[in-house]
Amino acid sequence: MKKTAITPFSQELDSWLKSRHPKTIAGLVQAAGEKSFALIFVVLMCIPALPLPTGGVTHVFEAIVLLLALELVIGRRTIWLPQKWLHKPLGKTIQKRTLPYLIRKVRWLEKYSRPRFGHIMTNREFLRLTGLLVMAGTLGAFLAPPFSGLDTLPALGVVTLSLGVILEDTLVYVAGIIIGAFGIFLEIGLGAIIVEAAQKLF
């Protein structure tokens, strides 16, 4: 019996983006299915993960991610957001730049990634752990001083970890944890140096 080919996730997302379906968070959630949490985390944290100063503009995205991560921690399997947010059209920047960029990166990862212990990623306790890790990385990005660039690594950790869930690859997932942890430790370390220097001056 011939096996049915599994459509790559990047292709599914690309097809949705090029379709006539409404380009909203609700539409994105529907396209992602059971991976909707991970995909929303990637889309919203993609911008603070860029190595560019954002001046706190991305705090709104990070606040939404914190809410969704908390939903994972308490055991929700489907996304809840106010209807106004769910059905608000995605901005042109997300549609024309962020999502195409994300699709290219996922497509590249799919060439080298393969499912590794993907079955555990549907486990309730694993999802709660994922929620906690996402909260930690997002808080690290949220609390980074504006224009410092220190939000980049914690946000990139969340993006990479979430891509690990999408690709069902625990190696990518663990890489996300390492990147995020390094970013948070770097942020704490530099913060301590700044505080010590300020104390010496004053």
Buried (B, 14 or more C-beta within 10 A) or exposed (E): EEEEEEEBBBEBBBEBBEEEBEBBBBBBBEBBEEBBBBBBBBBBBBBBBBEEEBEBEBBEBBEBBBBBBBBBBEEBEEBEBEEEEBEEEBEEEBEEEBBBEBBEBBBEBBEEBEEBEBEEBEEEEBBBBBBBBBBBBBBBBBBBEEEEBBBBBBBBBBBBBBBBBBBBBBBBBBBBBEBBBBBBEBBEEBBEEEEEEEEEEE
